[in-house]
Each structure stands twice: as C-alpha cells, then as structure tokens.
Amino acid sequence: MMSPETNRPLSVSTAVAMFGVIFMTSCAHAPRTTNSSSEDAPIADRGEQPAQPVVAPAPIPPTEPPEPVEPAPPIRNVLRIADNVYAGSSAASDAALDHIQEMGIKVIVSVDAAVPPIEEASARGMRYVQVPLGFNGIPRAQALALTRAIKEAEGPVYVHCLDGSNRAPAAAAMGCIGAGLIDHAAAAAVRKRVETGTAYAGLWRDVAAFQPPPPDTELPELLEVAEVSTFKAAMTMIDRSYRKVTYCADAQWRTPPRHPDLMPDSSAQALWHGFLEASRENPFPDDPRFTRWLLAAKAHAQGVQDAMIPVDPAVASKHLKALQKSCTQCHNAYRN
C-alpha cells in the first residue's frame, strides 16, 4: 500500500491502523437492522437471566396478645381420706379459704405451726383447730386431739399442713382411725397415694401403731391457736419462704407468671429472716453439728438475699442449691 503524500510503501503497522479507522468509521454510518443487533434479541437468546420481579415484603402480622397464664391453684394435693374428711395444702390465703368454703368445709384442722387465719375463716362460716405436728412422728396427745376434731366436727373437715403431701394426710388418716371412719388398711392406702417413700417414716409409723381410744377416754381440749415454740415458728417461716424463693428461681429470678404476688427480693429477705430467728432460738446449742449446719444454711440464705440487688441469677442459684443440700442433710438427721 502506497502513501498518497510520499508515494512510498506504508509499513505493516501503519496500514493496520489506517484500516481500523476506516472500518470503524464505516460501521458508525451504516444503517442498523432489527435482526443484526444482539442487544435487540430476546434476553433468553442472549444467555442472560431475566430480571426478577420486585416483590413487596409480606406485611408484618399484628402482635398476638400473650396467652393468659392460669394462676396457681389455691390449694394443692387434696385427698379425700374418708366421708367428709379431706387433706391438702395450706389454707392461709383468701383464695384458699374461698375454695375450701366452696367445698362445704366447716372445720379446718391445721397441723402446721403458723398462726391460722381464724377471723378470716370465721367470716366464711368455718372454724379452726390447730394441732401442730413435727415431721418425725405424731405423739399420742396430738393423735387424740385429731381424733376429737374429726369425731366432733359439725360438718366436713379439711386437714392441712404447708404442702399437703406429708403431715396433713398422715394426721387426717390418724384422726379418721380414732373416729372409727377408716381402718389401718385404708390408712396404708393413703400413704401409698401420697408416695412419700422412706421420707417421713415416723409419721406413718405412728399412724400404723395407733389404736382408737376407748369410749371413756378423756380427749384433750381443742385450740384455735396452739402454743408453738419460737424455733418451730421460724422453721415454718423458712418453709414458706423457701417455697416462694424456688418459684422465683424457676422463673429466672423474676416474678413467676403463676404467682404474680411474689417478688424475688422480698421472698429472699423473708427466707433469711427465718434463718436469723431459727439461729437465735437454736434448740440444740450443745450439738456442734446441728449448730454448724444451721449457721451454714443461714449463710447461704444471706447469699441468696445479697444476690438480689442487683439480681445475679448465677450467684443466687448457686447459694440456693447449696442451701437445699444443707437443709436436706439436716432434715434427714434431725427431722425426718
């Protein structure tokens, strides 16, 4: 190829460059047809993915109201021991008294050490009899009092302890034996129903050995409020407070949904005060083991209380677990 200006041959690189310019210029001025451009071809023919349609996000459903939480039953572990004689848990609250009134109960027998709500019961047409019992047996004087309470009742009787699973059914069974309402086989069936196992063996030992008193036996006077030692009263406070604290612990140290009246800090404080009073009224001051265990339990109760403000669930649970272990070993040695 010759240069038009010099009439000399062009180099190969120059010729290639000039050819490219001419080709691009001609393409720019050439008319376009509908079939020659790949840009006008269907998307599928060009091997491209079609654009996805824009989908509006699903509307957020309205927040459902929380399911109502059923309140805890006012009384628990209710058993029918004989005709018109029942056993169960504490009747200390208004809701429990209302429930017992609806059962048609006329006489409430408490075998717990806590002062019974005699005025509240009386306002509902019921009267109280208190026959405090321990956990390791039923002395004959209390057995005769239970006999009289059931034998002379002017209507259905409800016998209760704190939980309703140990002292109350044993006391009700003993009173029914004394009143001639059931025999020892029926009492043994009651024990099987409550399934206490080897625990509280002293209670059921005395039930099995009890014989109905002769007709001329002088029965003890029945009291609405019995005299109770300060230590027993303190232990009753501990039992009640410990149950409340465990409810709070199960709710991650918050107010339990089924017990909206419970507060973790006040429950823990009541538990510690119970141990404080118990340590002041130590019934075995000359027993170094008992004293050591009692003070250790008091220290763990203090640990639970200290972990409430601010709430430290790990520390509170640690002390509560240690407290439970301490109480169990003491009860096995001195109470059960």
NORFENHU-V854655 format. One record per residue. N is the residue number from 0. RES is the residue in three letters. PSI is psi in degrees with one decimal (999 if undefined). Layout:
n=N res=RES psi=PSI
n=N res=RES psi=PSI
//
This chain:
n=0 res=MET psi=133.8
n=1 res=MET psi=144.7
n=2 res=SER psi=132.5
n=3 res=PRO psi=-19.8
n=4 res=GLU psi=-42.4
n=5 res=THR psi=-10.7
n=6 res=ASN psi=32.7
n=7 res=ARG psi=155.7
n=8 res=PRO psi=139.2
n=9 res=LEU psi=150.2
n=10 res=SER psi=161.7
n=11 res=VAL psi=-43.9
n=12 res=SER psi=-38.1
n=13 res=THR psi=-40.7
n=14 res=ALA psi=-41.2
n=15 res=VAL psi=-41.0
n=16 res=ALA psi=-43.5
n=17 res=MET psi=-39.1
n=18 res=PHE psi=-38.1
n=19 res=GLY psi=-37.2
n=20 res=VAL psi=-44.3
n=21 res=ILE psi=-40.8
n=22 res=PHE psi=-43.5
n=23 res=MET psi=-36.6
n=24 res=THR psi=-42.0
n=25 res=SER psi=-36.4
n=26 res=CYS psi=-36.6
n=27 res=ALA psi=-31.1
n=28 res=HIS psi=-3.7
n=29 res=ALA psi=140.2
n=30 res=PRO psi=147.7
n=31 res=ARG psi=142.1
n=32 res=THR psi=158.4
n=33 res=THR psi=-20.3
n=34 res=ASN psi=-5.6
n=35 res=SER psi=-16.0
n=36 res=SER psi=127.7
n=37 res=SER psi=-19.9
n=38 res=GLU psi=-26.7
n=39 res=ASP psi=-4.7
n=40 res=ALA psi=154.4
n=41 res=PRO psi=150.6
n=42 res=ILE psi=-39.6
n=43 res=ALA psi=-34.5
n=44 res=ASP psi=-24.0
n=45 res=ARG psi=1.1
n=46 res=GLY psi=19.4
n=47 res=GLU psi=156.4
n=48 res=GLN psi=133.9
n=49 res=PRO psi=148.8
n=50 res=ALA psi=135.5
n=51 res=GLN psi=137.7
n=52 res=PRO psi=145.3
n=53 res=VAL psi=120.1
n=54 res=VAL psi=127.4
n=55 res=ALA psi=139.4
n=56 res=PRO psi=145.2
n=57 res=ALA psi=140.0
n=58 res=PRO psi=142.3
n=59 res=ILE psi=123.1
n=60 res=PRO psi=151.0
n=61 res=PRO psi=146.0
n=62 res=THR psi=125.5
n=63 res=GLU psi=138.1
n=64 res=PRO psi=145.8
n=65 res=PRO psi=146.9
n=66 res=GLU psi=135.2
n=67 res=PRO psi=139.8
n=68 res=VAL psi=124.4
n=69 res=GLU psi=130.1
n=70 res=PRO psi=157.0
n=71 res=ALA psi=144.6
n=72 res=PRO psi=145.3
n=73 res=PRO psi=-30.0
n=74 res=ILE psi=154.1
n=75 res=ARG psi=166.9
n=76 res=ASN psi=39.6
n=77 res=VAL psi=128.2
n=78 res=LEU psi=141.8
n=79 res=ARG psi=116.1
n=80 res=ILE psi=-39.8
n=81 res=ALA psi=179.3
n=82 res=ASP psi=120.5
n=83 res=ASN psi=18.3
n=84 res=VAL psi=124.8
n=85 res=TYR psi=157.0
n=86 res=ALA psi=149.5
n=87 res=GLY psi=-161.3
n=88 res=SER psi=179.6
n=89 res=SER psi=146.3
n=90 res=ALA psi=34.4
n=91 res=ALA psi=-26.8
n=92 res=SER psi=161.4
n=93 res=ASP psi=-39.7
n=94 res=ALA psi=-39.0
n=95 res=ALA psi=-42.7
n=96 res=LEU psi=-39.6
n=97 res=ASP psi=-42.7
n=98 res=HIS psi=-43.8
n=99 res=ILE psi=-37.9
n=100 res=GLN psi=-41.0
n=101 res=GLU psi=-24.5
n=102 res=MET psi=-9.8
n=103 res=GLY psi=14.0
n=104 res=ILE psi=140.7
n=105 res=LYS psi=-27.5
n=106 res=VAL psi=128.8
n=107 res=ILE psi=124.3
n=108 res=VAL psi=115.4
n=109 res=SER psi=127.0
n=110 res=VAL psi=13.4
n=111 res=ASP psi=165.2
n=112 res=ALA psi=-12.4
n=113 res=ALA psi=146.7
n=114 res=VAL psi=122.6
n=115 res=PRO psi=151.7
n=116 res=PRO psi=74.0
n=117 res=ILE psi=-37.2
n=118 res=GLU psi=-42.2
n=119 res=GLU psi=-40.1
n=120 res=ALA psi=-42.6
n=121 res=SER psi=-37.7
n=122 res=ALA psi=-19.5
n=123 res=ARG psi=11.9
n=124 res=GLY psi=24.1
n=125 res=MET psi=151.8
n=126 res=ARG psi=154.7
n=127 res=TYR psi=146.1
n=128 res=VAL psi=129.9
n=129 res=GLN psi=124.7
n=130 res=VAL psi=82.5
n=131 res=PRO psi=136.5
n=132 res=LEU psi=150.3
n=133 res=GLY psi=-165.9
n=134 res=PHE psi=-6.8
n=135 res=ASN psi=7.5
n=136 res=GLY psi=171.4
n=137 res=ILE psi=102.4
n=138 res=PRO psi=157.8
n=139 res=ARG psi=-37.8
n=140 res=ALA psi=-42.9
n=141 res=GLN psi=-34.7
n=142 res=ALA psi=-40.5
n=143 res=LEU psi=-35.4
n=144 res=ALA psi=-41.2
n=145 res=LEU psi=-40.1
n=146 res=THR psi=-47.1
n=147 res=ARG psi=-41.9
n=148 res=ALA psi=-40.9
n=149 res=ILE psi=-39.3
n=150 res=LYS psi=-37.4
n=151 res=GLU psi=6.2
n=152 res=ALA psi=138.7
n=153 res=GLU psi=17.8
n=154 res=GLY psi=-170.0
n=155 res=PRO psi=145.3
n=156 res=VAL psi=139.4
n=157 res=TYR psi=116.9
n=158 res=VAL psi=129.6
n=159 res=HIS psi=151.4
n=160 res=CYS psi=-151.7
n=161 res=LEU psi=-53.9
n=162 res=ASP psi=-26.0
n=163 res=GLY psi=8.8
n=164 res=SER psi=-1.4
n=165 res=ASN psi=-74.7
n=166 res=ARG psi=-42.8
n=167 res=ALA psi=-51.0
n=168 res=PRO psi=-35.6
n=169 res=ALA psi=-43.4
n=170 res=ALA psi=-41.3
n=171 res=ALA psi=-40.6
n=172 res=ALA psi=-42.1
n=173 res=MET psi=-44.1
n=174 res=GLY psi=-36.6
n=175 res=CYS psi=-35.4
n=176 res=ILE psi=-47.0
n=177 res=GLY psi=-34.5
n=178 res=ALA psi=-2.4
n=179 res=GLY psi=21.4
n=180 res=LEU psi=-29.0
n=181 res=ILE psi=165.4
n=182 res=ASP psi=-176.7
n=183 res=HIS psi=-29.2
n=184 res=ALA psi=-40.5
n=185 res=ALA psi=-36.8
n=186 res=ALA psi=-39.5
n=187 res=ALA psi=-34.1
n=188 res=ALA psi=-35.3
n=189 res=VAL psi=-43.8
n=190 res=ARG psi=-41.0
n=191 res=LYS psi=-35.6
n=192 res=ARG psi=-36.5
n=193 res=VAL psi=-16.2
n=194 res=GLU psi=56.0
n=195 res=THR psi=-9.3
n=196 res=GLY psi=-135.9
n=197 res=THR psi=-12.3
n=198 res=ALA psi=147.7
n=199 res=TYR psi=34.5
n=200 res=ALA psi=-30.7
n=201 res=GLY psi=-35.7
n=202 res=LEU psi=-50.8
n=203 res=TRP psi=-24.4
n=204 res=ARG psi=-45.7
n=205 res=ASP psi=-33.4
n=206 res=VAL psi=-44.7
n=207 res=ALA psi=-30.9
n=208 res=ALA psi=-12.1
n=209 res=PHE psi=135.3
n=210 res=GLN psi=139.7
n=211 res=PRO psi=135.5
n=212 res=PRO psi=150.0
n=213 res=PRO psi=155.1
n=214 res=PRO psi=-30.6
n=215 res=ASP psi=8.7
n=216 res=THR psi=131.6
n=217 res=GLU psi=119.5
n=218 res=LEU psi=147.3
n=219 res=PRO psi=158.0
n=220 res=GLU psi=142.1
n=221 res=LEU psi=135.3
n=222 res=LEU psi=141.0
n=223 res=GLU psi=-40.2
n=224 res=VAL psi=114.7
n=225 res=ALA psi=157.7
n=226 res=GLU psi=126.8
n=227 res=VAL psi=138.1
n=228 res=SER psi=153.2
n=229 res=THR psi=-37.3
n=230 res=PHE psi=-43.7
n=231 res=LYS psi=-38.7
n=232 res=ALA psi=-40.3
n=233 res=ALA psi=-40.5
n=234 res=MET psi=-34.2
n=235 res=THR psi=-42.8
n=236 res=MET psi=-41.1
n=237 res=ILE psi=-45.7
n=238 res=ASP psi=-46.8
n=239 res=ARG psi=-44.0
n=240 res=SER psi=-38.0
n=241 res=TYR psi=-42.1
n=242 res=ARG psi=-43.6
n=243 res=LYS psi=-40.4
n=244 res=VAL psi=-39.7
n=245 res=THR psi=-35.2
n=246 res=TYR psi=-43.4
n=247 res=CYS psi=-39.4
n=248 res=ALA psi=-41.2
n=249 res=ASP psi=-22.6
n=250 res=ALA psi=27.5
n=251 res=GLN psi=37.6
n=252 res=TRP psi=38.5
n=253 res=ARG psi=175.6
n=254 res=THR psi=123.7
n=255 res=PRO psi=135.4
n=256 res=PRO psi=-33.9
n=257 res=ARG psi=-6.1
n=258 res=HIS psi=69.0
n=259 res=PRO psi=-9.9
n=260 res=ASP psi=-5.8
n=261 res=LEU psi=136.9
n=262 res=MET psi=131.3
n=263 res=PRO psi=-42.6
n=264 res=ASP psi=-44.4
n=265 res=SER psi=-33.9
n=266 res=SER psi=-42.4
n=267 res=ALA psi=-36.5
n=268 res=GLN psi=-42.3
n=269 res=ALA psi=-37.2
n=270 res=LEU psi=-45.8
n=271 res=TRP psi=-39.4
n=272 res=HIS psi=-34.9
n=273 res=GLY psi=-44.2
n=274 res=PHE psi=-31.8
n=275 res=LEU psi=-46.9
n=276 res=GLU psi=-39.7
n=277 res=ALA psi=-39.2
n=278 res=SER psi=-29.8
n=279 res=ARG psi=-29.2
n=280 res=GLU psi=35.2
n=281 res=ASN psi=116.9
n=282 res=PRO psi=-12.6
n=283 res=PHE psi=62.1
n=284 res=PRO psi=-21.7
n=285 res=ASP psi=3.3
n=286 res=ASP psi=102.2
n=287 res=PRO psi=-34.0
n=288 res=ARG psi=-46.5
n=289 res=PHE psi=-45.2
n=290 res=THR psi=-41.6
n=291 res=ARG psi=-44.8
n=292 res=TRP psi=-39.2
n=293 res=LEU psi=-44.5
n=294 res=LEU psi=-34.4
n=295 res=ALA psi=-42.1
n=296 res=ALA psi=-40.9
n=297 res=LYS psi=-40.3
n=298 res=ALA psi=-39.9
n=299 res=HIS psi=-36.4
n=300 res=ALA psi=-38.4
n=301 res=GLN psi=-38.6
n=302 res=GLY psi=-39.7
n=303 res=VAL psi=-44.5
n=304 res=GLN psi=-42.6
n=305 res=ASP psi=-25.0
n=306 res=ALA psi=6.2
n=307 res=MET psi=-28.5
n=308 res=ILE psi=104.4
n=309 res=PRO psi=161.6
n=310 res=VAL psi=125.8
n=311 res=ASP psi=92.3
n=312 res=PRO psi=-39.5
n=313 res=ALA psi=-45.8
n=314 res=VAL psi=-42.6
n=315 res=ALA psi=-44.0
n=316 res=SER psi=-36.3
n=317 res=LYS psi=-47.0
n=318 res=HIS psi=-35.8
n=319 res=LEU psi=-39.9
n=320 res=LYS psi=-42.1
n=321 res=ALA psi=-36.6
n=322 res=LEU psi=-42.7
n=323 res=GLN psi=-43.2
n=324 res=LYS psi=-42.5
n=325 res=SER psi=-43.9
n=326 res=CYS psi=-39.8
n=327 res=THR psi=-45.1
n=328 res=GLN psi=-34.5
n=329 res=CYS psi=-42.5
n=330 res=HIS psi=-40.6
n=331 res=ASN psi=-32.5
n=332 res=ALA psi=-31.9
n=333 res=TYR psi=-18.4
n=334 res=ARG psi=-49.6
n=335 res=ASN psi=999
//
